[in-house]
Amino acid sequence: MLARNETFLPGAQAFEATGLTLDYRTSKGTLRAVENVSFSCAEGERLVLLGRSGCGKSSILKAVAGFLPVAGGEILVKGRRIDGAGPDRIVVFQEFDQLLPWKTVRENVAFPLRVAGRIGKAEARERAAEALRKVGLERAIDAYPHTLSGGMKQRAAIARALVTGADVLLMDEPFAALDALTRRRLQEDLLRLAENERFTLLFVTHSIEEAILIGTRLHLLSAHPGRTIATFDTAEFDLSNAGNARFDGVVKEVNQLLFAETNDEDADHV
């Protein structure tokens, strides 16, 4: 059985949440999405949120990004309580239409640098070209988004995130809509970039296997409203040992926890 973390790993905290509660207002009243969830992520770590549909994992990511207000608890980024979106956090979503269709790939990647106004056009173009090289898109630098495949569009979105130098990269099921081979290749690329660039990652997925492979730590959430089930240390796993006996054992344990939680919920409604 995989040992579960009882305490957070040492090191400077990139972000953390304490007693996080998130609500949505609907025509029928307030809907609770997440209740009393706490976690932290040290600089350079990759924290993955995993749970069934509707468990609030994407809501948590949006709250860390500053897009969703907190109903209870707090979120800190580098020790500062956030009160909205900021350049220290950048999001890559699942959707392929994140790029501006009238701009080239390089112009799209350079766009946040130009909007920030901190550097000139020539330097922004140079940085964008370097980011595209890192994700393997140097040959598509002058292409327009409509000519790219889904995988290429996600690579461009990742390059745009990298070029900003944000403290935290937030990824909301970025590979879910891709075919299996493209998804595997982008997982490989993301792990390589994480090793080389040492960025901090908050990653949301509904795939148990992907969660274990991508994350250095895994935070497992219950069904709606999302509450913490368990936290796992998964730093030992990468794509080279996917499918071995220990990896399969962890997949089985996480499955059992999710199904046990599902059965408990069903019993409450009998």
C-alpha positions as CSV (number, residue, x, y, z in Angstrom):
1,M,0.0,0.0,0.0
2,L,1.2,3.5,-0.8
3,A,2.1,5.6,2.2
4,R,-0.1,8.7,2.5
5,N,1.3,12.1,3.4
6,E,0.4,13.2,6.9
7,T,2.3,16.5,6.5
8,F,3.2,18.7,3.5
9,L,6.7,18.3,2.0
10,P,9.3,20.8,3.2
11,G,10.4,23.8,1.1
12,A,9.1,27.3,0.3
13,Q,5.4,27.2,-0.4
14,A,4.3,28.3,-3.9
15,F,0.7,28.2,-2.9
16,E,-1.6,26.8,-0.2
17,A,-5.2,26.6,0.7
18,T,-6.6,26.3,4.2
19,G,-10.2,25.3,4.9
20,L,-11.2,26.2,1.4
21,T,-14.9,26.4,0.8
22,L,-16.4,27.4,-2.6
23,D,-20.0,28.2,-3.5
24,Y,-22.0,28.9,-6.6
25,R,-25.1,31.0,-6.7
26,T,-27.9,29.5,-8.7
27,S,-31.6,30.3,-9.3
28,K,-32.4,27.8,-6.6
29,G,-30.0,29.2,-4.1
30,T,-26.4,28.5,-3.1
31,L,-24.7,25.4,-4.3
32,R,-21.7,24.2,-2.4
33,A,-18.9,22.9,-4.7
34,V,-16.0,22.4,-2.3
35,E,-16.0,22.2,1.5
36,N,-13.2,22.6,4.0
37,V,-10.3,21.4,1.7
38,S,-6.7,22.1,2.6
39,F,-3.5,21.5,0.7
40,S,-0.2,23.1,-0.1
41,C,2.4,22.9,-2.9
42,A,6.1,23.7,-2.5
43,E,8.0,25.5,-5.3
44,G,8.8,23.0,-8.1
45,E,6.2,20.5,-7.0
46,R,3.4,19.2,-9.2
47,L,0.1,18.9,-7.3
48,V,-2.7,17.0,-9.0
49,L,-6.4,17.2,-8.0
50,L,-8.3,14.0,-8.8
51,G,-11.9,13.0,-8.3
52,R,-15.1,12.2,-10.1
53,S,-17.0,14.7,-12.2
54,G,-18.6,17.4,-10.1
55,C,-16.1,17.0,-7.1
56,G,-15.0,20.6,-7.5
57,K,-11.5,20.1,-8.7
58,S,-11.9,22.6,-11.6
59,S,-13.5,25.0,-9.1
60,I,-10.5,24.8,-6.9
61,L,-8.2,25.5,-9.8
62,K,-10.3,28.6,-10.8
63,A,-10.2,29.8,-7.2
64,V,-6.4,29.5,-7.1
65,A,-6.3,31.4,-10.4
66,G,-8.4,34.1,-8.8
67,F,-11.4,33.6,-11.1
68,L,-13.7,32.3,-8.4
69,P,-14.3,34.0,-5.0
70,V,-13.7,32.0,-1.8
71,A,-16.7,31.4,0.4
72,G,-14.6,30.2,3.3
73,G,-11.0,29.7,4.2
74,E,-8.2,31.3,2.2
75,I,-5.7,30.8,-0.6
76,L,-2.1,32.1,-0.3
77,V,0.4,32.4,-3.2
78,K,3.9,32.8,-1.9
79,G,2.5,33.8,1.5
80,R,0.1,36.5,0.1
81,R,-3.6,36.1,0.2
82,I,-5.0,36.4,-3.3
83,D,-7.9,38.6,-4.1
84,G,-8.2,38.1,-7.9
85,A,-6.3,37.0,-10.9
86,G,-2.6,38.0,-11.3
87,P,0.4,37.5,-13.5
88,D,2.0,35.1,-11.0
89,R,-0.6,32.5,-12.1
90,I,-1.5,31.4,-15.6
91,V,-4.0,28.9,-16.8
92,V,-4.0,26.3,-19.6
93,F,-7.6,25.0,-20.2
94,Q,-8.9,21.9,-22.0
95,E,-10.4,23.8,-24.8
96,F,-8.4,24.2,-28.1
97,D,-9.7,27.8,-28.8
98,Q,-7.4,29.5,-26.3
99,L,-5.4,31.2,-29.1
100,L,-6.4,34.4,-31.0
101,P,-7.3,33.2,-34.5
102,W,-6.0,36.4,-36.2
103,K,-2.5,36.1,-34.7
104,T,0.3,33.8,-35.7
105,V,1.5,31.2,-33.2
106,R,4.5,33.4,-32.2
107,E,2.2,36.5,-31.9
108,N,-0.1,34.5,-29.6
109,V,2.8,33.4,-27.4
110,A,4.2,36.9,-27.3
111,F,0.8,38.5,-26.6
112,P,0.9,38.4,-22.7
113,L,4.4,40.0,-22.8
114,R,3.2,42.8,-25.0
115,V,0.1,43.4,-22.9
116,A,2.2,43.6,-19.8
117,G,4.3,46.3,-21.5
118,R,7.5,45.4,-19.7
119,I,9.6,44.6,-22.8
120,G,9.7,45.7,-26.4
121,K,8.3,43.9,-29.4
122,A,11.6,42.5,-30.6
123,E,12.4,40.9,-27.2
124,A,8.9,39.6,-26.9
125,R,9.2,37.9,-30.3
126,E,12.6,36.4,-29.3
127,R,11.2,35.0,-26.0
128,A,8.2,33.6,-27.8
129,A,10.4,31.8,-30.3
130,E,12.5,30.3,-27.5
131,A,9.3,29.1,-25.7
132,L,8.0,27.5,-28.9
133,R,11.3,25.8,-29.4
134,K,11.0,24.2,-25.9
135,V,7.6,22.7,-26.8
136,G,8.7,21.6,-30.2
137,L,6.7,24.1,-32.3
138,E,9.6,26.0,-33.9
139,R,8.4,24.9,-37.4
140,A,4.9,26.3,-36.8
141,I,6.1,29.7,-35.5
142,D,4.4,31.7,-38.3
143,A,1.3,29.5,-38.7
144,Y,-2.2,30.5,-37.7
145,P,-4.2,28.6,-35.1
146,H,-6.7,27.1,-37.6
147,T,-3.9,25.2,-39.3
148,L,-2.8,23.5,-36.1
149,S,-3.9,20.1,-34.7
150,G,-5.4,19.9,-31.2
151,G,-2.1,18.8,-29.7
152,M,-0.2,21.6,-31.4
153,K,-2.7,24.1,-30.0
154,Q,-2.1,22.8,-26.5
155,R,1.7,23.0,-27.1
156,A,1.3,26.7,-28.1
157,A,-0.9,27.3,-25.0
158,I,1.8,25.8,-22.8
159,A,4.5,27.9,-24.5
160,R,2.4,31.0,-23.8
161,A,2.2,30.0,-20.2
162,L,6.0,29.4,-20.0
163,V,6.9,32.7,-21.6
164,T,5.2,34.7,-18.9
165,G,7.5,33.4,-16.1
166,A,4.5,33.0,-13.9
167,D,5.1,31.4,-10.4
168,V,2.4,28.8,-10.8
169,L,1.1,27.0,-13.9
170,L,-2.5,25.9,-13.7
171,M,-3.7,23.2,-16.1
172,D,-7.4,22.1,-16.2
173,E,-7.6,18.7,-18.0
174,P,-5.4,20.0,-20.8
175,F,-5.0,16.7,-22.6
176,A,-8.5,15.2,-22.0
177,A,-9.8,15.8,-25.5
178,L,-6.7,14.5,-27.3
179,D,-6.2,11.0,-28.8
180,A,-4.2,8.5,-26.7
181,L,-0.9,8.8,-28.7
182,T,-1.0,12.7,-28.7
183,R,-1.9,12.7,-25.0
184,R,1.1,10.4,-24.1
185,R,3.5,12.6,-26.1
186,L,2.3,15.8,-24.4
187,Q,2.5,14.1,-21.0
188,E,6.2,13.3,-21.8
189,D,6.8,16.9,-22.9
190,L,5.2,18.3,-19.8
191,L,7.3,16.2,-17.5
192,R,10.4,17.1,-19.4
193,L,9.6,20.8,-19.2
194,A,8.8,20.5,-15.5
195,E,12.2,19.0,-15.0
196,N,14.0,21.6,-17.1
197,E,12.1,24.7,-16.2
198,R,11.3,23.8,-12.5
199,F,7.9,25.5,-12.6
200,T,5.2,24.8,-10.0
201,L,2.1,23.0,-11.3
202,L,-1.5,22.6,-10.2
203,F,-3.0,20.0,-12.5
204,V,-6.6,18.8,-12.8
205,T,-7.5,15.5,-14.3
206,H,-10.2,12.7,-14.2
207,S,-7.7,10.0,-15.2
208,I,-6.1,8.1,-12.3
209,E,-3.2,7.0,-14.4
210,E,-2.4,10.5,-15.6
211,A,-2.7,11.9,-12.1
212,I,-0.1,9.5,-10.7
213,L,2.3,10.0,-13.6
214,I,2.1,13.8,-13.8
215,G,2.1,14.7,-10.1
216,T,4.7,14.6,-7.4
217,R,1.7,14.6,-5.1
218,L,-2.0,13.6,-5.5
219,H,-4.9,15.1,-3.7
220,L,-8.0,12.9,-3.9
221,L,-11.4,14.5,-3.6
222,S,-14.8,13.1,-2.7
223,A,-18.0,13.5,-4.8
224,H,-20.0,16.7,-4.6
225,P,-19.3,18.7,-2.5
226,G,-15.6,18.1,-2.8
227,R,-13.9,17.1,0.4
228,T,-10.4,15.6,0.9
229,I,-10.3,11.8,0.9
230,A,-6.6,11.2,0.9
231,T,-3.2,12.7,-0.2
232,F,-0.5,10.6,-1.8
233,D,3.2,11.1,-2.5
234,T,3.6,10.1,-6.2
235,A,7.0,11.6,-6.9
236,E,8.6,8.2,-7.6
237,F,6.5,7.5,-10.7
238,D,7.0,8.7,-14.3
239,L,6.2,7.4,-17.8
240,S,9.1,4.9,-17.7
241,N,7.5,2.8,-14.9
242,A,3.8,3.1,-15.8
243,G,2.2,-0.3,-15.7
244,N,4.7,-2.0,-13.4
245,A,3.4,-3.8,-10.3
246,R,3.9,-0.9,-7.8
247,F,2.2,1.6,-10.2
248,D,-0.7,-0.8,-10.8
249,G,-1.0,-1.2,-7.0
250,V,-1.4,2.5,-6.5
251,V,-4.0,2.7,-9.3
252,K,-5.9,0.0,-7.6
253,E,-5.8,1.7,-4.2
254,V,-7.0,5.0,-5.6
255,N,-9.8,3.1,-7.4
256,Q,-10.8,1.4,-4.2
257,L,-11.0,4.7,-2.4
258,L,-13.1,6.4,-5.1
259,F,-15.5,3.4,-5.3
260,A,-15.7,3.1,-1.5
261,E,-16.6,6.8,-1.4
262,T,-19.2,6.2,-4.1
263,N,-20.8,3.3,-2.3
264,D,-21.0,5.3,1.0
265,E,-22.8,8.0,-0.9
266,D,-25.2,5.5,-2.4
267,A,-25.9,4.0,1.0
268,D,-26.9,7.4,2.3
269,H,-29.7,7.6,-0.2
270,V,-31.2,4.2,0.5
